[in-house]
Amino acid sequence: MSKSKSPKKDGAPPADYDPEMKERARKAMAQHSRKKEDILDKYSYHIVFGILGLLAIMAVVNSLWKSGPDVYTTDVNDKAFIEKINSQELSFKVGPTSMFDGYKLVDAKKTINVQASNKQQLYRCNVQSKDTIIPDSYNFRNEYPTCAKPIYTQGNCSSSYSIASAGAISDRLCKQSEGENTFDVSPQTPVFCDKFINSQCKGGFISRTLDYAKLYGLVDTTCLPYNPESEDTPETCTEKLRDCKRINIGDYCVASESENIKLEIYQYGPVVVTIPIYRDFLIYKEGLYQVYPKNQKFSADHAVKIIGWDLIDGKNAWIIENSWGSDWGVNGTAYI
């Protein structure tokens, strides 16, 4: 007859209970849990920012075109697109632009990355005179032909923030001297010699460029000509610019409302502005440019100079000077 086991009392451990084994198991589980928590703590920001980065990339791609051709394979100077635009009854015509020869739409996007300011606030311009009679049409290049500089071709470089700013400074110096001061301010310095905020050919701010002109001054094109393929750096610039004459500006401000902007241009010279860029504007040739429905828009802005205004077919138009070469638009300018 076999010997039976004694019945287990409530709450008592089993007969084969080993306290040391249970403690080792508890420590192992605790250590495993800590490792999981450490991994999450260590990489939580990387995970969050990784996801946000992916969403940002998707947003950029989606914001470039809501619908339309493949930006990686479609030429800027696409013949079929040019024929399609010109076959419609629009207020402007388009055609190939030599600066964009061989460029795909995604390549053009890399040259358009400008913002007006990196500051929270900018000073507003004081309207100097309400009594000045503003003409119905005005073109700075026609009024001051000795001040009109050659149209820039910015090339594969998002430098319009500097080209437009430097051009406006040159124009105003020339106008102030009634055409005698032809100091041609070089846009090269703010693009390649600024080590703080502007991002060289990757884009920049108009306000930062003007701040640079206030603090450090800008040289002329004979000392440092514009070259989008330059290997200049803030370090090499110091030596190159050592003996160059510099021009400093006093200050700058923001003009608002059409009449005030016209008055500013008429009294003092061209102003700088950022504008959104649409696909057909890359190949604008003549006429009054207007944005039409279903027009593909780039995700960043571009800087140009406003040099005047006119009335075209009963509609008010700004005259702008661009930096995409003299064969773009009307000798490098456009009515918009």
Secondary structure, DSSP 8 states (H G I E B T S, - for coil): ---------TT---TT--HHHHHHHHHHHHHHHHHHHHHHHHHHHHHHHHHHHHHHHHHHHHHH-SSSS-TTT-BTT-HHHHHHHHHS--SEEE---GGGTT-BHHHHHTT--EES-SSS---B-----SS----S-EEHHHH-TTT-----B--SS--HHHHHHHHHHHHHHHHHTTT-----B-SHHHHHS--SS--GGG-EEHHHHHHHHHHT-B-BTTTS---TT----HHHHHHHTTT---B------B--SHHHHHHHHHHH--EEEEEEEEGGGGGEEEEB----TT--EEEEEEEEEEEEEEEETTEEEEEEE-SB-TTSTBTTEEE-
